[in-house]
């Protein structure tokens, strides 16, 4: 027999008992297994008397058998009482007498909350839309050319987009400040790698010239010693180099990923790649919008166990990411609580999505999974090989299924809410600003 008490909104306490005989039989089996291999001084392995084995290992065998019996009993009772257990239970054995016929215990645990989705029909959401234009394709080709700019020495005054090679010395109150000196430093005018006033002083200079000027650093400058202060710079310019954009030829085409160097394929390849990237970025942005709408209308308490697991997972993932970037995290303060807000949001969304998928049949269909993989594979030269790579590993297929599932949820949520299409700005969408 078992009974369940409600401790709080999500916390429950199960009261039950285990027959002592069930534990005794487990103890006997454990001691027999131990006796086959245990080494005790004065006895050959496998020949240790049962009483001696019990004397050495009886208490541990009984505790192990009890722990297994508690887990088994709790599982059966939770199934019988239709409990959706979240996390691991905390057991308390109430019977202290190991010879008692019944071992009474209680198990305190949490259950999953009931997810009741709010009314999305009153929520306004913006759905980003965008259709690629020829201007976007042309602009991307221009950007690719600019990224591959080469520079050639020229005998004239420096101007915008030129690269100059300089020495500089900066002094604050007559003393060179930290980071205020450099030799043979390349500077592309207009690239924004140096402060605007510094670049402005370079414009119009010729090779071999030296110039001194005063400049005031911004108040929010990262170098605190000179932030908001006036310093004096002396610059010597060694060379002026004019930019040269590459021609759209076979070599250039190969450099942007078209292996055979066919110039005729360039525009089509870029259009296809941009189209896929636009669709992907729109999907990410619209997914975030839909998820925020779902969170806005759905309130429920998150089980502490799930929250703690997610906080720990996020912390460990952050540490791994930082280490993979070559950062030394030894001694850095990491606490799960730092990730609480993010973890709570992720747990809530996970529970909401699981509920929606079950109630509205939003599970990923095989044809949807196949279509997503095929679309992704088109960005590779060996598309069929990529498709086979996914099909060969169930875990990879599960990842794609989850992505499709999220898309299904987004479509469903957008269909329920007051959805207003908003034209995206290409540069903002692509992160070019």
C-alpha positions as CSV (number, residue, x, y, z in Angstrom):
1,X,0.0,0.0,0.0
2,X,1.1,3.6,-0.6
3,X,-0.2,7.1,-0.2
4,X,0.8,10.4,-1.7
5,X,0.8,13.7,0.1
6,X,0.9,17.2,-1.6
7,X,3.7,19.2,0.0
8,X,3.6,22.2,-2.4
9,X,2.5,23.1,-5.9
10,X,5.0,20.6,-7.5
11,X,6.4,18.7,-4.5
12,X,4.9,15.4,-3.4
13,X,5.7,12.8,-0.7
14,X,5.1,9.1,-1.2
15,X,4.6,6.9,1.8
16,X,5.1,3.2,1.3
17,X,6.7,0.0,2.7
18,X,8.9,-2.8,1.4
19,X,8.6,-6.4,2.6
20,X,11.8,-7.4,4.5
21,X,11.8,-10.7,2.8
22,X,12.4,-9.1,-0.6
23,X,15.5,-7.4,0.8
24,X,16.8,-10.5,2.5
25,X,16.7,-12.5,-0.7
26,X,18.7,-9.8,-2.5
27,X,21.2,-9.7,0.4
28,X,21.7,-13.4,0.1
29,X,22.3,-13.2,-3.7
30,X,24.8,-10.4,-3.3
31,X,26.8,-12.2,-0.6
32,X,27.0,-15.3,-2.8
33,X,28.3,-13.2,-5.7
34,X,30.8,-11.5,-3.4
35,X,31.9,-14.9,-1.9
36,X,32.9,-16.2,-5.4
37,X,35.7,-13.7,-5.9
38,X,36.5,-12.0,-2.5
39,X,40.0,-12.3,-1.1
40,X,40.2,-12.7,2.7
41,X,43.4,-13.6,4.4
42,X,43.6,-17.3,5.4
43,X,41.1,-18.5,2.7
44,X,41.3,-19.4,-0.9
45,X,39.2,-17.3,-3.4
46,X,35.8,-18.9,-3.6
47,X,36.2,-20.9,-0.4
48,X,35.4,-18.2,2.2
49,X,32.7,-19.4,4.6
50,X,29.3,-17.6,4.1
51,X,29.4,-16.4,7.8
52,X,32.8,-14.8,7.2
53,X,31.6,-13.1,4.0
54,X,28.5,-11.8,5.9
55,X,30.6,-10.5,8.7
56,X,32.8,-8.5,6.3
57,X,30.2,-7.4,3.7
58,X,26.8,-8.0,5.3
59,X,26.0,-4.4,6.2
60,X,27.0,-3.1,2.8
61,X,25.1,-5.8,1.0
62,X,21.9,-5.0,3.0
63,X,22.3,-1.2,2.3
64,X,22.8,-1.9,-1.5
65,X,19.8,-4.2,-1.5
66,X,17.7,-1.7,0.3
67,X,18.7,1.1,-2.1
68,X,17.7,-1.1,-5.1
69,X,14.4,-2.1,-3.4
70,X,13.6,1.6,-2.6
71,X,14.1,2.5,-6.3
72,X,12.0,-0.4,-7.5
73,X,9.2,0.2,-5.0
74,X,9.1,3.9,-5.8
75,X,9.0,3.2,-9.6
76,X,6.1,0.8,-9.1
77,X,4.2,3.2,-6.8
78,X,4.7,6.2,-9.1
79,X,3.3,4.1,-12.0
80,X,0.4,2.9,-9.9
81,X,-0.4,6.5,-8.8
82,X,0.1,7.9,-12.3
83,X,2.8,10.3,-11.1
84,X,4.9,12.2,-13.7
85,X,8.1,12.4,-11.6
86,X,10.6,15.2,-12.4
87,X,14.1,14.5,-11.1
88,X,15.2,12.0,-8.5
89,X,13.4,11.3,-5.2
90,X,14.9,11.9,-1.8
91,X,14.3,8.8,0.4
92,X,13.8,8.6,4.1
93,X,13.8,5.2,5.7
94,X,11.5,5.4,8.8
95,X,11.9,1.8,10.1
96,X,15.2,1.6,12.0
97,X,14.9,-2.1,12.9
98,X,16.5,-4.1,10.1
99,X,14.6,-7.2,11.2
100,X,11.2,-5.6,10.9
101,X,8.9,-7.5,8.6
102,X,8.0,-4.2,6.7
103,X,10.5,-1.4,6.0
104,X,8.5,1.8,5.9
105,X,9.9,4.8,3.9
106,X,8.9,8.1,2.4
107,X,10.1,9.6,-0.9
108,X,9.9,13.3,-1.5
109,X,10.0,14.4,-5.1
110,X,8.7,16.8,-7.7
111,X,6.2,16.2,-10.5
112,X,6.0,17.9,-13.9
113,X,3.6,20.9,-13.9
114,X,0.5,21.0,-15.9
115,X,1.1,23.2,-18.9
116,X,-1.9,25.2,-19.9
117,X,-1.2,27.4,-22.9
118,X,-2.7,30.9,-22.7
119,X,-4.6,32.5,-25.5
120,X,-2.4,33.5,-28.4
121,X,-5.2,35.1,-30.4
122,X,-4.8,38.4,-28.5
123,X,-1.0,38.5,-29.0
124,X,0.5,40.5,-31.9
125,X,3.7,39.1,-33.3
126,X,5.9,40.4,-36.2
127,X,7.0,37.8,-38.7
128,X,10.0,38.9,-40.7
129,X,9.9,38.3,-44.4
130,X,12.3,39.0,-47.2
131,X,12.7,38.3,-50.9
132,X,16.2,38.4,-52.3
133,X,16.9,41.1,-54.9
134,X,19.5,41.4,-57.7
135,X,20.9,44.4,-55.8
136,X,21.6,42.0,-52.9
137,X,23.5,39.6,-55.2
138,X,25.5,42.5,-56.8
139,X,26.3,43.9,-53.4
140,X,27.5,40.6,-52.1
141,X,29.8,40.1,-55.1
142,X,31.2,43.6,-54.5
143,X,31.8,42.8,-50.8
144,X,33.6,39.5,-51.8
145,X,35.8,41.5,-54.2
146,X,36.6,44.1,-51.5
147,X,37.5,41.4,-49.0
148,X,40.2,40.2,-51.5
149,X,41.6,43.7,-52.1
150,X,45.3,43.9,-52.7
151,X,47.4,47.1,-52.3
152,X,50.1,48.5,-54.6
153,X,52.6,51.2,-53.7
154,X,51.8,54.6,-55.3
155,X,53.5,58.0,-55.3
156,X,50.8,60.4,-54.2
157,X,49.0,61.8,-51.1
158,X,47.0,59.3,-49.0
159,X,43.3,59.3,-49.4
160,X,40.2,57.2,-48.4
161,X,40.6,53.4,-48.8
162,X,44.4,53.7,-49.2
163,X,46.7,51.6,-47.0
164,X,49.5,53.5,-45.3
165,X,52.5,52.1,-43.3
166,X,53.4,54.4,-40.4
167,X,55.4,54.8,-37.2
168,X,53.7,56.8,-34.4
169,X,54.5,58.0,-30.9
170,X,51.8,59.4,-28.6
171,X,52.6,61.4,-25.5
172,X,50.5,62.4,-22.5
173,X,52.0,65.3,-20.6
174,X,55.3,64.7,-22.4
175,X,55.5,61.0,-21.6
176,X,54.8,58.1,-24.0
177,X,51.6,56.3,-22.7
178,X,50.9,52.6,-22.7
179,X,50.0,51.5,-26.2
180,X,50.9,54.9,-27.6
181,X,53.8,53.8,-29.8
182,X,54.0,51.6,-32.9
183,X,56.4,50.9,-35.8
184,X,55.5,49.8,-39.4
185,X,51.8,49.8,-38.6
186,X,49.4,49.3,-41.5
187,X,46.3,51.5,-41.5
188,X,43.5,51.4,-44.1
189,X,41.9,54.8,-44.2
190,X,38.2,54.6,-43.6
191,X,38.3,51.0,-42.3
192,X,37.6,52.3,-38.8
193,X,40.5,50.4,-37.1
194,X,41.9,53.6,-35.7
195,X,40.1,56.6,-34.2
196,X,38.5,58.9,-36.8
197,X,40.7,61.9,-35.7
198,X,43.8,59.8,-36.1
199,X,42.9,58.6,-39.6
200,X,41.9,62.2,-40.6
201,X,45.4,63.3,-39.7
202,X,46.9,60.7,-42.1
203,X,44.8,61.8,-45.1
204,X,46.8,64.0,-47.4
205,X,50.2,62.9,-46.2
206,X,52.9,61.5,-48.6
207,X,55.6,58.9,-48.2
208,X,58.5,60.3,-46.1
209,X,56.5,63.0,-44.4
210,X,56.2,63.5,-40.6
211,X,53.4,65.3,-38.8
212,X,52.6,66.2,-35.2
213,X,49.1,67.0,-33.9
214,X,47.0,67.0,-30.8
215,X,44.1,64.7,-30.4
216,X,41.5,64.2,-27.6
217,X,40.5,60.6,-26.8
218,X,36.8,59.8,-26.3
219,X,35.5,59.7,-22.7
220,X,34.6,56.0,-23.1
221,X,37.9,54.9,-24.6
222,X,39.0,51.5,-23.3
223,X,42.5,52.9,-22.3
224,X,41.6,54.5,-19.0
225,X,44.9,56.4,-18.8
226,X,44.1,58.5,-21.8
227,X,40.2,58.4,-21.9
228,X,38.9,61.9,-22.3
229,X,42.4,63.4,-22.3
230,X,44.4,65.4,-24.9
231,X,47.6,63.8,-26.2
232,X,50.2,64.7,-28.8
233,X,51.0,62.3,-31.7
234,X,54.0,62.4,-34.0
235,X,53.5,60.3,-37.2
236,X,56.0,59.3,-39.8
237,X,54.4,57.9,-43.0
238,X,56.6,55.4,-44.9
239,X,54.5,54.3,-47.8
240,X,51.1,54.9,-49.5
241,X,49.4,51.9,-51.1
242,X,46.4,52.2,-53.4
243,X,43.7,49.5,-53.3
244,X,43.3,47.1,-56.2
245,X,40.1,45.0,-56.5
246,X,40.4,41.6,-58.1
247,X,38.9,41.0,-61.6
248,X,36.0,38.6,-61.7
249,X,38.0,35.8,-63.3
250,X,38.5,32.1,-62.8
251,X,41.0,32.7,-59.9
252,X,38.5,34.9,-58.1
253,X,35.6,32.5,-58.7
254,X,37.6,29.6,-57.2
255,X,38.4,31.8,-54.1
256,X,34.7,32.1,-53.3
257,X,34.1,28.4,-53.4
258,X,33.3,27.5,-57.0
259,X,35.9,24.7,-57.6
260,X,36.0,24.7,-61.4
261,X,36.4,28.5,-61.6
262,X,33.4,28.9,-64.0
263,X,32.6,32.6,-64.0
264,X,29.2,31.9,-65.5
265,X,28.2,30.0,-62.3
266,X,29.2,32.8,-60.0
267,X,25.9,34.8,-59.8
268,X,23.7,31.7,-59.6
269,X,25.8,30.1,-56.8
270,X,25.8,33.3,-54.8
271,X,22.0,33.7,-55.3
272,X,21.4,30.1,-54.2
273,X,23.7,30.5,-51.1
274,X,22.1,33.8,-50.2
275,X,18.6,32.5,-50.5
276,X,19.4,29.6,-48.2
277,X,21.0,31.9,-45.7
278,X,18.2,34.4,-45.8
279,X,15.7,31.6,-45.2
280,X,17.8,30.2,-42.3
281,X,18.2,33.6,-40.6
282,X,14.5,34.4,-41.0
283,X,13.7,31.1,-39.4
284,X,15.9,31.8,-36.4
285,X,14.5,35.3,-35.9
286,X,10.9,34.2,-36.3
287,X,11.5,31.2,-34.0
288,X,12.7,33.5,-31.3
289,X,9.6,35.7,-31.8
290,X,7.2,32.8,-31.6
291,X,8.9,31.3,-28.5
292,X,8.7,34.7,-26.7
293,X,5.0,34.8,-27.5
294,X,4.5,31.3,-26.1
295,X,6.3,32.2,-22.9
296,X,4.3,35.4,-22.6
297,X,0.9,33.7,-22.4
298,X,1.9,30.6,-20.5
299,X,2.7,30.7,-16.8
300,X,3.7,27.7,-14.6
301,X,6.2,26.8,-12.0
302,X,9.4,25.0,-13.1
303,X,10.5,21.9,-11.2
304,X,13.7,22.7,-9.2
305,X,15.4,19.5,-10.3
306,X,15.0,20.3,-14.0
307,X,16.1,23.9,-13.4
308,X,19.2,22.8,-11.5
309,X,20.1,20.3,-14.2
310,X,19.8,22.9,-16.9
311,X,21.8,25.5,-14.9
312,X,24.6,23.0,-14.5
313,X,24.5,22.0,-18.2
314,X,24.7,25.6,-19.3
315,X,27.6,26.3,-17.0
316,X,29.5,23.3,-18.2
317,X,28.8,24.1,-21.8
318,X,30.0,27.7,-21.4
319,X,33.2,26.5,-19.8
320,X,33.9,24.1,-22.6
321,X,33.2,26.8,-25.2
322,X,35.6,29.2,-23.5
323,X,38.3,26.5,-23.3
324,X,37.8,25.6,-27.0
325,X,38.6,29.2,-27.9
326,X,41.9,29.0,-26.0
327,X,40.8,30.9,-22.9
328,X,42.3,30.0,-19.6
329,X,39.3,29.6,-17.2
330,X,41.3,28.3,-14.3
331,X,40.4,30.3,-11.2
332,X,37.5,32.1,-13.0
333,X,34.3,32.1,-10.9
334,X,31.6,29.9,-12.3
335,X,28.3,29.4,-10.5
336,X,25.2,27.6,-11.7
337,X,23.1,30.5,-10.4
338,X,24.6,32.8,-13.0
339,X,22.6,30.8,-15.6
340,X,19.3,30.6,-13.7
341,X,17.3,33.0,-15.9
342,X,18.4,31.4,-19.1
343,X,18.0,27.9,-17.7
344,X,14.4,28.7,-16.5
345,X,13.5,30.0,-20.0
346,X,14.9,26.9,-21.7
347,X,13.1,24.5,-19.3
348,X,9.8,26.3,-19.7
349,X,10.1,26.3,-23.5
350,X,11.0,22.6,-23.5
351,X,7.9,21.8,-21.5
352,X,5.7,24.0,-23.6
353,X,6.9,22.5,-26.9
354,X,6.4,18.9,-25.6
355,X,2.9,19.8,-24.6
356,X,2.1,21.4,-27.9
357,X,3.5,18.6,-29.9
358,X,1.4,16.1,-28.0
359,X,-1.8,18.0,-28.1
360,X,-1.7,19.3,-31.7
361,X,0.2,16.6,-33.5
362,X,3.2,18.8,-34.4
363,X,5.8,15.9,-34.4
364,X,8.2,16.0,-37.3
365,X,7.1,14.0,-40.3
366,X,9.6,11.8,-42.2
367,X,9.1,13.8,-45.4
368,X,9.8,17.1,-43.6
369,X,13.0,15.7,-42.1
370,X,14.1,14.4,-45.6
371,X,13.4,17.8,-47.2
372,X,15.4,19.7,-44.5
373,X,18.4,17.4,-44.9
374,X,18.3,17.6,-48.7
375,X,18.0,21.4,-48.6
376,X,21.0,21.7,-46.3
377,X,23.0,19.2,-48.4
378,X,22.7,21.4,-51.5
379,X,25.3,23.8,-50.0
380,X,27.9,21.1,-50.4
381,X,29.6,19.8,-53.5
382,X,28.9,16.1,-52.4
383,X,25.2,16.5,-51.5
384,X,24.5,12.8,-51.6
385,X,27.4,12.1,-49.3
386,X,26.0,14.6,-46.8
387,X,22.5,13.0,-46.9
388,X,24.0,9.5,-46.3
389,X,26.1,10.9,-43.4
390,X,22.9,12.0,-41.6
391,X,21.0,8.8,-42.4
392,X,23.9,6.7,-40.9
393,X,23.5,8.1,-37.4
394,X,20.2,8.2,-35.5
395,X,21.5,11.0,-33.2
396,X,22.0,13.2,-36.2
397,X,18.6,12.4,-37.5
398,X,17.1,13.2,-34.1
399,X,18.7,16.7,-34.2
400,X,17.1,17.4,-37.6
401,X,13.8,16.1,-36.3
402,X,14.0,18.5,-33.4
403,X,14.6,21.4,-35.8
404,X,11.6,20.4,-37.9
405,X,9.5,20.1,-34.8
406,X,10.5,23.6,-33.7
407,X,9.5,24.9,-37.2
408,X,6.1,23.2,-36.8
409,X,5.6,24.8,-33.5
410,X,6.5,28.2,-34.9
411,X,4.1,27.8,-37.8
412,X,1.3,26.8,-35.4
413,X,2.0,29.7,-33.0
414,X,2.1,32.2,-35.9
415,X,-1.2,30.8,-37.1
416,X,-2.8,31.3,-33.7
417,X,-1.5,34.8,-33.0
418,X,-2.2,38.2,-34.7
419,X,0.7,37.9,-37.1
420,X,1.9,41.0,-39.0
421,X,4.5,40.5,-41.8
422,X,7.4,42.9,-41.5
423,X,9.9,43.5,-44.3
424,X,13.4,42.7,-43.1
425,X,16.4,44.9,-43.9
426,X,18.9,42.8,-45.8
427,X,22.1,44.1,-44.1
428,X,20.6,43.9,-40.7
429,X,19.3,40.4,-41.3
430,X,22.8,39.3,-42.6
431,X,24.6,41.0,-39.8
432,X,26.5,43.4,-42.2
433,X,26.0,46.5,-40.0
